[in-house]
Amino acid sequence: MENLETEKFDYVVIGAGCAGLASAQYAARGGLSVLVLDVAGAGGQVLQISELENYPGVFPAVDGATYMMTMQKQAEAFGAKVIQAQVLSIDKTGGSFMIKTKKAAYEATCLCLATGAIHRNLEVPGEKEFSGRGVSYCATCDGPFFRNKKIVVVGGGDSACSEAIYLSTLSSDVSIIHRRNKFRAQQAVIDKMLAAGVKPVYDSVVKEIKGGAKVESVIVENVKTGEQTELTTDAVFIFTGMLPQTDLVDMLPKDPAGYILTDENMETSVPGLFAAGDVRSKPFRQVVTAVSDGAIAAHIASERIRNA
Ligand SMILES: Cc1cc2nc3c(=O)[nH]c(=O)nc-3n(C[C@H](O)[C@H](O)[C@H](O)COP(=O)(O)OP(=O)(O)OC[C@H]3O[C@@H](n4cnc5c(N)ncnc54)[C@H](O)[C@@H]3O)c2cc1C
């Protein structure tokens, strides 16, 4: 990278998902100079939510894209700057952090890592081959292509069950394949999904995705009996867990699943370096907990900077 002048900010946030934008809004409203960097532009995972119906005070439900657009406008209205760029490295030199993208370098007194998580692959034959040809990880993005078609959802947590509910509004033939005999999602979500007519296939895993030009079937194995059956389908939506995005901070202590450990102030083992949202080790990953993390990190960073 050529030698570029370094722009200085009080608080730099990496990731403009709901954790990052909430943190930016609180920090900017508190009087800090704030920069948010996101490789994909603002939005994060919330863009995949067709109906955000469980965020307190947002009622009736809104779609994720509308919610995130409002959040970005709100952060910018308080003075935060949002730039689309991938952060390639962060370093601590002296009392401040150096953040590098391909085209620029930034210095920050405090830094918040809100890089979230990305979907986990199923790692079965046919998954890569049919990606974009019936295999999808985003119901909001791809669901409408499978209106009135046969749909299989794989997973058993909140994301899988919520997305199965959405897909059931497009097709009356939605099955959900889960490796256990009980879903992990919140009970209200499970009840709504079953009431919507989504057909559960318990104790089962997908062993292979088959087809020609596009997906035509999945091979399903019962984990208790070992019996394999072929289920015809036009689409396979995979929601089998997330991978925290922690490449920038290899050196930080993490939990066994790879999520960053913080204290209750969202501060990592490096003073002034905060982590917020899904990238952080915690029991419950939702919009409401991500924005809460972001607000706490911004509040503590503001205090730190004011009292320095
Ligand atoms: C399909 C689905 C449905 C869901 N439904 C609900 C729901 O109904 N209700 C609910 O409360 N929650 C729901 N969730 C969970 C919720 O969306 C997440 O908990 C929340 O969005 C996490 O926000 P975050 O800001 O921590 O991370 P993310 O949303 O993952 O944002 C992280 C951002 O960081 C950026 N980034 C990563 N690395 C870099 C880098 N090196 N440089 C620059 N930018 C980077 C990414 O581009 C991304 O925009 C759902 C999730 C999914 C996937």
The ligand as a Gaussian input file, in Angstrom:
#p B3LYP/6-31G(d) Opt

LIG

0 1
 C      -31.310000     -15.854000       8.509000
 C      -31.234000     -15.142000       9.826000
 C      -32.389000     -14.757000      10.498000
 C      -32.310000     -14.089000      11.726000
 N      -33.472000     -13.688000      12.345000
 C      -33.407000     -12.953000      13.487000
 C      -34.591000     -12.411000      14.071000
 O      -35.710000     -12.618000      13.587000
 N      -34.459000     -11.654000      15.199000
 C      -33.248000     -11.383000      15.771000
 O      -33.196000     -10.664000      16.766000
 N      -32.108000     -11.888000      15.220000
 C      -32.157000     -12.654000      14.108000
 N      -31.003000     -13.142000      13.530000
 C      -29.710000     -12.905000      14.237000
 C      -29.216000     -11.468000      14.019000
 O      -29.358000     -11.130000      12.656000
 C      -27.761000     -11.341000      14.476000
 O      -27.655000     -11.722000      15.818000
 C      -27.246000      -9.921000      14.346000
 O      -27.528000      -9.404000      13.064000
 C      -25.736000      -9.847000      14.608000
 O      -25.316000      -8.550000      14.302000
 P      -23.764000      -8.146000      14.296000
 O      -23.756000      -6.680000      14.008000
 O      -23.095000      -8.648000      15.500000
 O      -23.095000      -8.961000      13.098000
 P      -23.390000      -9.027000      11.531000
 O      -24.797000      -8.718000      11.252000
 O      -22.844000     -10.346000      11.111000
 O      -22.505000      -7.849000      10.915000
 C      -21.108000      -7.922000      10.830000
 C      -20.616000      -6.992000       9.735000
 O      -19.196000      -6.962000       9.777000
 C      -18.710000      -6.859000       8.443000
 N      -17.317000      -7.327000       8.405000
 C      -16.842000      -8.556000       8.761000
 N      -15.497000      -8.591000       8.612000
 C      -15.113000      -7.361000       8.164000
 C      -13.852000      -6.785000       7.820000
 N      -12.686000      -7.448000       7.927000
 N      -13.833000      -5.486000       7.392000
 C      -14.979000      -4.773000       7.288000
 N      -16.202000      -5.289000       7.583000
 C      -16.264000      -6.555000       8.036000
 C      -19.674000      -7.728000       7.634000
 O      -19.686000      -7.350000       6.269000
 C      -21.010000      -7.464000       8.336000
 O      -21.761000      -6.436000       7.681000
 C      -31.045000     -13.808000      12.307000
 C      -29.878000     -14.194000      11.620000
 C      -29.954000     -14.854000      10.405000
 C      -28.699000     -15.243000       9.683000

